[in-house]
Amino acid sequence: MIEAVGLTKRYGDKTAVYNLSFQVRPGSVTGFLGPNGSGKSTTMRMILGLDQPTSGQVTIGGFPYRKLPNAPRQVGALLDAKAVHGGRHARNHLLCLAQLSGIPARRVDEVLGVVGLQDVARKRSKGFSLGMGQRLGIAAALLGDPQVLLFDEPVNGLDPEGILWVRNLMKALAAEGRTVFVSSHLMSEMALTADHLIVIGRGQLLSDMSVRDFISANSADFARVRTPETEPQQREKLTAALTEAGGQVLPEQDGALRVMGLPLPRISDLAHSADVRLWELSPHQASLEEAYMRMTQGAVDYRSTIDQRAGLQQLPPPGAQPPPQMPVPGQGQPGWYAPPPPQEGGQPPFSAPEPLGPPSGPYGGPAGPAAPGGAHPNPYAQPAPAAAPDLTKPEDAR
């Protein structure tokens, strides 16, 4: 498990990370999201001991990275796939890393097979494509068969088949009870891969919750309703009926209506009672990208002036609360962005539980600690929001 408590990093008068506290628990894929310049890479570097925090601490299994015995066999990381000697063969590169950490040479051939580079093992890495370089970096991270893995943009440069492979690999690693921490800018991929999200903006914590709860907390579901385009009076009649029933109705650019606050069966009944024909009645489920854009729109440092003039900024979804204002680092605002460290006695133990049994992963590693249970809740995670009404349940219409 990775745990950060009050993590702060300053470079002169610039604060890159401020009072960041979170846990990355074993048994699930944790996505690490945030706009460019939000402090994701700095945080990962501090986890791996490459940068020293100005204050606070981050531990892996209860110890700072530099105090872990033979750290490469306990923690694997992909931060920069280009950090490879271009004159070395792929196999020689991995063999050098293995020898430095006391890893058997046979493991090199195993991970080359896992990442699909066995046929180019004797090729110099300077001739690799971007995607092949990413695969080599992932192989290096897997080399020590570690229980904790960090990946920074692991699907960068991969083709669709490679992206699917990485997705399945991450899930398989987590299923073995390993700790998997992944940063990415591809929201669609994070929605399919991650179980939990940690979102930061301008170096501070914005959200720490499951993917499902994150989407629910930062967006609102609605129904799309369309009436015959040649009969505008039917649209007006339906709008009046829905509004009178307590719904919120907004027109969309394509002529449809966006309806909040009413389940689909109720909308259908109201249309029937008003003698209005419907050409479309469909639920809209918010995506992770919509929720993420909503959450981080106040934490973006680089915004196109063309977008500003054209009014292309992300509009708030219907029913969502206004975005939070970012606090100023150093002023010590309490609450959402700087969760307090857990109370004494509230920390979950760092000792690993008993193994789960025979390995089930893609490369034969030993089973890791069990997935976190309800006995030790994450002290930093935000409470799940109240569930939104299901627009498709008939009983909601009553």
Secondary structure as UniProt FT lines:
FT   STRAND          2..11
FT   TURN            12..13
FT   STRAND          14..24
FT   TURN            26..27
FT   STRAND          29..33
FT   TURN            36..37
FT   HELIX           40..47
FT   TURN            48..49
FT   STRAND          55..60
FT   TURN            61..62
FT   HELIX           65..67
FT   TURN            69..70
FT   HELIX           71..73
FT   STRAND          75..78
FT   TURN            81..82
FT   TURN            86..87
FT   HELIX           90..101
FT   HELIX           106..115
FT   HELIX           118..120
FT   TURN            121..122
FT   HELIX           125..127
FT   HELIX           130..142
FT   TURN            143..144
FT   STRAND          148..152
FT   TURN            154..157
FT   HELIX           160..175
FT   TURN            176..177
FT   STRAND          179..183
FT   HELIX           187..193
FT   STRAND          196..201
FT   TURN            202..203
FT   STRAND          204..210
FT   HELIX           211..217
FT   STRAND          222..226
FT   TURN            229..230
FT   HELIX           232..244
FT   TURN            245..246
FT   STRAND          248..251
FT   TURN            253..254
FT   STRAND          257..260
FT   HELIX           264..273
FT   TURN            274..275
FT   STRAND          280..284
FT   HELIX           288..296
FT   TURN            297..298
FT   HELIX           305..310
FT   TURN            318..319
FT   TURN            329..330
FT   TURN            336..337
FT   TURN            344..345
FT   TURN            362..363
FT   TURN            374..375
FT   TURN            391..392
FT   HELIX           394..397
//
